């Protein structure tokens, strides 16, 4: 039974990773369209669960969005404060 639970958790992780991959594609598209604010907001939404692979995959998208920004301080000031906590994690 524990093996079944582990398998179900693994399937859930794979689903989350697929969603993060789709989100990363949206982020890249927005960066190419010179929409960094929207890209960073999408990157910070739906913060992943505690699974390390999901955290890392999500961080890659956040990092891409942040690196595309020329005026990081200005962009961060324009964000809703609810995103600050997510960025600090």
C-alpha angles and dihedrals in degrees: 000000000000088000090055091051091049090050092049090050090050091051089050090050091050090051091050091048090052090052091049090050090053089048090051090055090053090049092051090049092051091048090053088050090053093246101131096156092056090044093054092046091052090046091055098044122096095019107210127248123263095280107124095221090053092047092051094046090050092047090056089060093046090048093051091051093048094047091054091060118094096189102041095168092052093048093048091051090053093053123097109260091241088075093058093074091049091051091050091055 
